[in-house]
Amino acid sequence: MKKTSNLLRLICLSLMSVLFVLPVVMTAVKSLNYSGSAPTLAAYWELFTTDHTYLRFFRNSVIYASAITAVSIALALPLGFVFAKMKFKGRDALFFVYILVMMLPFQATLLPNYIQLREFNMLNTPLALTLPMMFSPFAVFLLRQYIKNIPNDIIDYTFLETSSVIKTFRYAVVPQIKPALVSLAILIFCESWNMVEQALIFSMENTDIYPLSVVLGDLPQDVSYAGGTVYMLPVIMLFVMFRETLEESMEAYRI
């Protein structure tokens, strides 16, 4: 009975994997222009030589996603430590507010963000696309959950050796949550890489600063599959390079 159950589970997981992988594979296959029976890279050559705007928007996406990821983690790390280890009045209530904000959909915070950006004259600038996403409540929540599991004795011993907060983070906190930091960086990068609504609303008058995710549908039909394949490469590479770390982090979080 157990073997039958495992076999059914394996079959279901395999079918789901095929459903997820099939669009990616088909996009890559269709990006190859076939000359007779042999595939060619003509679409990629045309994409990078005749359509220079693709490289500009690709560069925009790389800059935005990298900046958002770096700043989000830099801000979330001390905040997660405060919510996990520091005791002060109203801490749990404030963290509950963070949870509520994390659960709000993008549409609920769209108008306040738009008004703030307009008042600070940041609309139609790269800051309009990056600044709101740098303050990620999800990053604070996730790091807080991991830092909370660090034994207090390790942090106390570190404070006996040094009074530097930076050294405490370096030697007592960061080594304990390194898989979580890598996983969080990948998740934030992927979310930032796929931004669409933010760019359409916050920079509608300056299309030159659009990320690639917005203009991908405007590519000529003969290079659209090649453009989509190149667009997917950074995310796929991150997953392949850090797959084991992602699995380790998710397993630790489940426990």
Secondary structure, DSSP 8 states (H G I E B T S, - for coil): -HHHHHHHHHHHHHHHHHHHHHHHHHHHHHTSEEETTEEE-HHHHHHHHT-HHHHHHHHHHHHHHHHHHHHHHHHHHHHHHHHHH---TTHHHHHHHHHHHHHS-HHHHHHHHHHHHHHTT-TTSHHHHHHHHHS-HHHHHHHHHHHTTS-HHHHHHHHHH---HHHHIIIIIGGGSHHHHHHHHHHHHHHHHT--HHHHHHTTT-GGG--HHHHGGGS-HHHHHHHHHHHHHHHHHHHHHTHHHHHHHHHHHH-
